[in-house]
Amino acid sequence: MKQKILLLANIYPDPNLNVLNSTSVCHYFVREWVKMGYDVKVIYNYTVYTRLLHFVSFFFEFFIANWAVSSVNTHRQVEIKKYIIDNVKVEKIPIYKFLPRTKFPKKSILKQVNNIIESNQKDNFSPDIIIGHFHNPSLELVNLLKKEYEAKTCVVLHGDTNNIRKIYKNNFSKMIDNIDIWGYRSNSIGKNFESIYGVQKQSFICYSGVPEIYLKEPNKKIFKDKIQNFIYVGTLIKRKHPLSLIYALDKVYQNKKFSLTFVGQGAEKKMIIKSIKNLNLLSNVRFSGHVSRKEVSTQIEISECFIMISEGETFGLVYLEAMAKGCITIGSRNEGIDGVIVDGINGFLCEAGNHNELASIIRKINTLTNEEKNKISLNAIQTASNMTDYKIAKKYIETVRDYKKKKKIF
């Protein structure tokens, strides 16, 4: 008999919506679980605010996205909607709260739990495993659903968790203890969470995976004495520091013998254009805008070095995709990719937003022999090959499925 998995997520792809700062990471896990034979149902907790807030977010979407860590919901959709994407059953249930980054009202939480239970009854779906991504409101929802079902429970944390104590006040300790197993989207998230709330009885690092197709074609690159072709893939927003690439490359390549491609869109594009005009780099920098995942792969493949030194980055799947293509990859120290990238071995780490350090790293790369650069590139490919969508999703669900009360594994 198929094991039934109920997954709750604040952010999930909807074919009818184009949401800035959105991520499909939860879907990539679920899609693989369905292929493995699990019976999976997704509850998409779509956050709804007052009409005025949605009106403002619609007209100032790019400005808000420039500062926001999570996705921006511009559409006020209050109806329950079911759809299927890649054979995954999704039920999008709106959940109301007053303001972003605040606790969901108790009334909204109870209503959401009742909606989920009623939906499961109609579908004859009694979960064996309940997983919640994003702690607000998943921590509370999973705790309440655990009273209804004899199911193993897991909550996966994305980003900053310092506000759990503030959001759940007197109940936070009990709610945390009631979760069977914790997932952390990066080492840094796990260490921060456990330093504040204590070491958990069972936990794991919930990394993302890379599509296997990225590794099917030969990815070995031929490096020249100096790398010249750079790429950035992501939203052009302040916390990702795309401008730092301009300043660093201008410092290193005073002869202007380099090219940089920005793949993505966002509010920082205007500042980038202004800077490259002032630095006379118009012929060195190109913008691809928002393109398909296939086109992103093609753009990465023809590049030598991928750079994104962002802050507040939970993981950053695109780093792994760049590594799979053999790019020399530069990520942020003490952010989500730190631990996957080992500095100087399969890539390089830089302080988020520090263009001076970034310039030093690029100079260092340019002093390496071609053989040394090739070694780093091959190490990056090997790292990615051990972290495919299938391998990561399999390890994730088996860790939760096989949970028993035993000593910590984090």
C-alpha positions as CSV (number, residue, x, y, z in Angstrom):
1,M,0.0,0.0,0.0
2,K,1.3,3.4,-1.0
3,Q,2.5,5.7,1.9
4,K,0.5,8.9,1.9
5,I,2.4,12.2,2.3
6,L,0.7,15.6,3.1
7,L,2.9,18.5,2.3
8,L,2.1,22.1,3.4
9,A,3.9,25.0,1.8
10,N,3.5,28.8,1.7
11,I,5.1,29.0,-1.7
12,Y,4.3,26.6,-4.6
13,P,4.1,27.0,-8.3
14,D,0.7,27.9,-9.8
15,P,0.6,27.7,-13.6
16,N,-1.8,30.7,-13.7
17,L,0.4,33.0,-11.5
18,N,3.7,34.6,-12.1
19,V,5.1,35.5,-8.7
20,L,8.3,37.4,-8.1
21,N,10.8,35.9,-5.7
22,S,8.9,32.6,-6.0
23,T,10.6,29.2,-5.8
24,S,9.7,25.7,-7.0
25,V,11.9,23.9,-4.5
26,C,9.0,22.1,-2.7
27,H,7.6,21.0,-6.0
28,Y,10.9,19.5,-7.1
29,F,10.9,17.3,-4.0
30,V,7.3,16.3,-4.4
31,R,7.6,15.6,-8.1
32,E,10.3,13.0,-7.4
33,W,8.3,11.4,-4.5
34,V,5.4,10.9,-6.9
35,K,7.7,9.2,-9.4
36,M,8.9,6.9,-6.6
37,G,5.4,5.7,-5.9
38,Y,4.3,7.8,-2.9
39,D,0.7,9.2,-2.8
40,V,1.4,12.9,-2.3
41,K,-1.1,15.7,-1.7
42,V,0.1,19.3,-1.5
43,I,-1.7,22.0,0.5
44,Y,-0.6,25.4,-0.9
45,N,-1.3,27.9,2.0
46,Y,-1.8,31.0,-0.2
47,T,-1.5,34.1,2.0
48,V,-4.3,36.6,1.5
49,Y,-4.3,40.2,3.0
50,T,-6.7,43.1,2.8
51,R,-7.6,44.4,-0.6
52,L,-5.6,47.5,0.0
53,L,-2.4,45.6,0.6
54,H,-2.8,43.5,-2.6
55,F,-3.6,46.7,-4.5
56,V,-0.4,48.3,-3.3
57,S,1.7,45.2,-3.9
58,F,0.3,44.9,-7.5
59,F,1.5,48.4,-8.4
60,F,4.8,48.3,-6.4
61,E,5.7,44.7,-7.0
62,F,9.2,45.3,-8.2
63,F,10.0,47.7,-5.4
64,I,8.6,45.3,-2.7
65,A,10.4,42.3,-4.3
66,N,13.7,44.3,-4.1
67,W,13.5,44.2,-0.3
68,A,11.5,41.1,0.4
69,V,13.0,37.7,1.2
70,S,9.9,35.7,0.3
71,S,7.5,35.8,-2.6
72,V,5.2,38.7,-3.3
73,N,1.5,37.8,-3.6
74,T,0.0,40.5,-5.8
75,H,-3.3,38.7,-6.6
76,R,-6.0,38.4,-3.9
77,Q,-7.4,35.0,-4.6
78,V,-9.9,33.9,-2.0
79,E,-11.4,30.8,-3.6
80,I,-10.1,27.2,-3.0
81,K,-8.5,25.8,-6.2
82,K,-7.4,22.3,-7.1
83,Y,-4.9,21.6,-9.9
84,I,-2.4,19.0,-11.0
85,I,1.2,19.9,-12.1
86,D,3.7,17.1,-13.1
87,N,1.2,14.5,-11.7
88,V,1.3,16.2,-8.3
89,K,-2.1,16.9,-6.7
90,V,-2.3,20.5,-5.4
91,E,-5.0,22.2,-3.4
92,K,-4.5,25.9,-3.0
93,I,-6.3,27.1,0.1
94,P,-6.2,30.8,0.9
95,I,-5.3,31.8,4.5
96,Y,-5.8,35.3,5.7
97,K,-3.6,37.6,7.9
98,F,-3.4,41.3,8.4
99,L,0.2,42.2,7.6
100,P,3.3,40.5,6.0
101,R,5.8,39.0,8.5
102,T,3.3,38.7,11.3
103,K,1.5,35.7,12.9
104,F,-1.6,34.3,11.3
105,P,-4.7,35.0,13.4
106,K,-5.9,32.0,15.5
107,K,-9.2,32.2,13.5
108,S,-7.3,31.8,10.2
109,I,-5.3,28.9,11.5
110,L,-8.3,27.0,12.8
111,K,-10.2,27.6,9.6
112,Q,-7.3,26.4,7.6
113,V,-7.0,23.2,9.7
114,N,-10.7,22.5,9.2
115,N,-10.4,23.1,5.5
116,I,-7.5,20.6,5.2
117,I,-9.3,18.0,7.3
118,E,-12.5,18.3,5.2
119,S,-10.5,18.2,2.0
120,N,-8.8,15.0,3.2
121,Q,-12.1,13.4,4.1
122,K,-13.5,14.1,0.7
123,D,-10.4,12.6,-0.9
124,N,-10.3,9.7,1.5
125,F,-6.7,10.8,2.3
126,S,-5.3,9.9,5.7
127,P,-1.6,10.9,5.7
128,D,1.2,8.7,7.1
129,I,3.6,11.6,7.0
130,I,2.8,15.4,7.4
131,I,5.5,17.8,6.3
132,G,5.4,21.6,6.6
133,H,7.8,24.0,4.8
134,F,8.3,27.5,6.2
135,H,7.6,27.8,9.9
136,N,4.9,30.4,9.8
137,P,2.2,29.0,9.7
138,S,3.4,25.4,9.1
139,L,4.7,24.9,12.7
140,E,1.2,25.6,14.1
141,L,-0.7,23.8,11.4
142,V,1.4,20.6,11.6
143,N,1.0,20.6,15.4
144,L,-2.8,20.8,15.1
145,L,-3.0,18.2,12.3
146,K,-0.9,15.8,14.4
147,K,-3.9,15.7,16.9
148,E,-6.1,14.5,14.0
149,Y,-3.8,11.9,12.3
150,E,-1.5,9.2,13.5
151,A,1.3,10.5,11.3
152,K,5.0,11.3,11.5
153,T,5.6,15.0,11.4
154,C,8.4,17.1,9.9
155,V,8.9,20.9,9.6
156,V,11.5,22.2,7.2
157,L,12.9,25.7,8.0
158,H,13.8,28.3,5.4
159,G,15.8,31.3,6.3
160,D,15.6,33.3,9.5
161,T,13.9,31.6,12.4
162,N,14.7,34.1,15.2
163,N,11.0,35.2,15.2
164,I,9.5,31.8,16.2
165,R,9.7,32.8,19.9
166,K,8.0,36.1,19.1
167,I,5.3,34.6,16.9
168,Y,4.3,31.7,19.1
169,K,5.2,33.2,22.5
170,N,4.5,30.9,25.4
171,N,3.8,27.9,23.2
172,F,6.9,27.9,21.0
173,S,8.9,25.4,23.1
174,K,6.0,22.9,23.3
175,M,5.3,23.2,19.6
176,I,8.9,22.7,18.7
177,D,9.2,19.6,20.9
178,N,6.1,18.1,19.4
179,I,7.6,17.9,15.9
180,D,9.2,14.5,15.2
181,I,12.0,15.6,12.8
182,W,13.3,18.9,11.7
183,G,14.7,19.8,8.3
184,Y,17.1,22.7,7.7
185,R,17.6,24.1,4.2
186,S,21.2,24.8,5.1
187,N,23.9,24.2,7.7
188,S,23.7,27.8,8.8
189,I,20.0,27.7,9.3
190,G,20.3,24.5,11.4
191,K,23.1,25.9,13.6
192,N,21.2,29.2,14.2
193,F,17.9,27.4,15.0
194,E,19.5,25.0,17.5
195,S,21.6,27.7,19.1
196,I,18.4,29.5,20.0
197,Y,15.9,26.7,20.6
198,G,18.1,23.8,21.6
199,V,19.4,20.7,19.9
200,Q,16.6,18.7,18.3
201,K,16.1,14.9,18.8
202,Q,16.2,14.3,15.0
203,S,17.2,16.5,12.2
204,F,18.7,16.6,8.7
205,I,20.0,19.1,6.1
206,C,17.3,19.5,3.4
207,Y,19.4,20.5,0.4
208,S,18.0,21.0,-3.1
209,G,18.9,18.8,-6.0
210,V,19.9,19.4,-9.6
211,P,18.1,17.8,-12.6
212,E,19.9,14.7,-13.9
213,I,19.7,16.0,-17.4
214,Y,22.3,18.7,-16.4
215,L,24.8,15.9,-15.9
216,K,24.1,13.8,-19.0
217,E,26.1,15.9,-21.5
218,P,29.9,16.2,-21.1
219,N,30.4,19.4,-19.0
220,K,34.2,19.7,-19.0
221,K,35.3,23.2,-19.8
222,I,38.5,24.4,-21.4
223,F,39.9,27.3,-19.4
224,K,42.3,29.9,-20.7
225,D,44.9,31.7,-18.5
226,K,42.3,34.2,-17.4
227,I,38.6,33.6,-17.1
228,Q,36.6,36.1,-19.1
229,N,33.0,34.9,-19.4
230,F,30.9,35.5,-16.2
231,I,27.3,34.9,-15.5
232,Y,24.7,35.8,-12.8
233,V,21.3,34.1,-12.6
234,G,18.7,35.4,-10.2
235,T,16.4,38.3,-9.4
236,L,18.1,41.7,-9.7
237,I,17.4,42.8,-6.1
238,K,19.5,44.5,-3.4
239,R,20.1,41.5,-1.1
240,K,21.6,39.6,-4.0
241,H,24.1,42.3,-4.6
242,P,24.3,42.2,-8.5
243,L,26.0,45.6,-8.5
244,S,29.0,44.1,-6.7
245,L,29.9,42.0,-9.8
246,I,30.1,45.2,-11.8
247,Y,32.5,46.9,-9.4
248,A,34.6,43.8,-8.9
249,L,35.1,43.0,-12.6
250,D,35.8,46.7,-13.3
251,K,38.6,46.5,-10.7
252,V,40.1,43.3,-12.1
253,Y,39.8,43.9,-15.8
254,Q,41.0,47.4,-16.4
255,N,41.5,46.4,-20.0
256,K,37.8,45.6,-20.1
257,K,38.4,42.1,-21.6
258,F,35.5,40.3,-20.0
259,S,31.8,39.7,-20.5
260,L,29.1,39.4,-17.9
261,T,25.5,38.2,-18.5
262,F,22.7,38.9,-16.1
263,V,19.9,36.4,-16.3
264,G,16.8,37.7,-14.4
265,Q,14.9,40.8,-13.8
266,G,14.3,43.2,-10.9
267,A,14.4,46.7,-9.5
268,E,18.2,46.9,-9.4
269,K,18.5,46.7,-13.2
270,K,18.2,50.5,-13.4
271,M,21.2,51.0,-11.0
272,I,23.2,48.4,-12.9
273,I,22.6,50.2,-16.2
274,K,23.6,53.5,-14.6
275,S,26.8,52.0,-13.2
276,I,27.9,50.3,-16.5
277,K,27.3,53.6,-18.3
278,N,29.5,55.5,-15.8
279,L,32.2,52.8,-16.0
280,N,32.0,52.6,-19.8
281,L,31.1,48.9,-19.7
282,L,28.0,48.9,-21.9
283,S,29.6,46.5,-24.4
284,N,30.7,44.1,-21.7
285,V,27.4,43.5,-20.0
286,R,24.2,42.0,-21.4
287,F,20.8,41.3,-19.9
288,S,18.9,38.2,-20.9
289,G,15.8,39.0,-18.7
290,H,13.6,36.2,-17.4
291,V,14.1,33.1,-19.5
292,S,13.1,29.4,-19.4
293,R,15.1,26.9,-17.2
294,K,16.4,25.3,-20.4
295,E,17.7,28.6,-21.7
296,V,19.3,29.3,-18.2
297,S,21.1,26.0,-18.6
298,T,22.4,27.0,-22.1
299,Q,23.6,30.3,-20.8
300,I,25.5,28.7,-17.9
301,E,27.0,26.1,-20.2
302,I,28.8,28.7,-22.3
303,S,30.1,30.6,-19.3
304,E,33.3,30.0,-17.3
305,C,32.4,31.5,-13.9
306,F,29.1,31.8,-12.0
307,I,28.9,34.5,-9.3
308,M,26.1,35.3,-6.8
309,I,27.3,36.7,-3.5
310,S,23.8,37.3,-2.0
311,E,22.7,37.5,1.6
312,G,19.6,35.9,3.1
313,E,20.0,33.0,0.6
314,T,18.4,29.9,1.9
315,F,20.2,27.6,-0.5
316,G,20.3,28.8,-4.1
317,L,19.6,26.0,-6.5
318,V,21.3,27.9,-9.3
319,Y,24.7,27.5,-7.6
320,L,24.3,23.7,-8.0
321,E,23.2,24.0,-11.6
322,A,26.2,26.1,-12.4
323,M,28.5,23.6,-10.6
324,A,26.9,20.8,-12.6
325,K,27.9,22.6,-15.8
326,G,31.5,22.9,-14.6
327,C,31.5,26.6,-13.9
328,I,33.9,27.9,-11.4
329,T,31.3,29.0,-8.9
330,I,31.6,31.9,-6.4
331,G,28.9,31.9,-3.6
332,S,28.4,33.6,-0.3
333,R,30.2,32.7,2.9
334,N,27.9,31.7,5.9
335,E,24.9,31.5,3.6
336,G,22.9,28.5,2.3
337,I,25.5,27.3,-0.2
338,D,28.3,27.3,2.3
339,G,29.1,23.7,3.1
340,V,28.2,22.5,-0.4
341,I,30.9,24.8,-1.8
342,V,34.2,24.2,-0.1
343,D,36.4,27.2,-0.6
344,G,39.2,26.5,-3.0
345,I,38.2,22.9,-3.6
346,N,35.0,22.9,-5.7
347,G,34.4,26.7,-5.9
348,F,35.0,29.8,-3.8
349,L,33.2,31.7,-1.0
350,C,33.0,35.5,-0.5
351,E,31.5,37.8,2.0
352,A,28.0,38.7,0.8
353,G,28.1,41.9,-1.2
354,N,31.9,42.5,-0.7
355,H,33.1,43.6,-4.1
356,N,36.6,44.1,-2.9
357,E,36.9,40.6,-1.7
358,L,35.2,39.4,-4.9
359,A,37.8,41.2,-7.0
360,S,40.6,39.5,-4.9
361,I,39.0,36.0,-5.5
362,I,38.8,36.6,-9.2
363,R,42.4,37.7,-9.3
364,K,43.3,34.5,-7.3
365,I,41.5,32.4,-9.8
366,N,43.4,34.0,-12.6
367,T,46.7,33.1,-11.0
368,L,45.8,29.4,-11.0
369,T,47.1,27.1,-13.7
370,N,44.6,25.8,-16.3
371,E,45.0,22.3,-14.6
372,E,44.1,23.8,-11.2
373,K,41.0,25.5,-12.7
374,N,40.0,22.3,-14.4
375,K,40.4,20.4,-11.1
376,I,38.0,22.8,-9.3
377,S,35.6,22.5,-12.2
378,L,35.6,18.7,-12.1
379,N,35.2,18.7,-8.3
380,A,32.1,21.0,-8.8
381,I,30.6,18.5,-11.3
382,Q,31.3,15.6,-8.9
383,T,29.6,17.5,-6.1
384,A,26.5,18.2,-8.2
385,S,26.4,14.5,-9.4
386,N,25.9,13.5,-5.8
387,M,23.0,15.9,-5.4
388,T,20.5,15.2,-8.2
389,D,16.8,15.8,-7.8
390,Y,16.2,12.1,-7.4
391,K,19.0,11.4,-4.9
392,I,18.2,14.4,-2.7
393,A,14.4,13.7,-2.7
394,K,15.0,10.0,-1.9
395,K,17.3,10.8,1.0
396,Y,14.9,13.4,2.3
397,I,11.7,11.3,2.4
398,E,13.5,8.1,3.6
399,T,15.0,10.1,6.5
400,V,11.5,11.2,7.5
401,R,9.8,7.8,6.7
402,D,12.3,5.8,8.7
403,Y,12.2,8.1,11.7
404,K,12.5,6.5,15.1
405,K,13.2,7.9,18.5
406,K,17.0,7.9,18.5
407,K,19.9,10.2,19.0
408,K,20.4,13.3,16.8
409,I,21.9,13.0,13.3
410,F,22.5,16.7,12.6
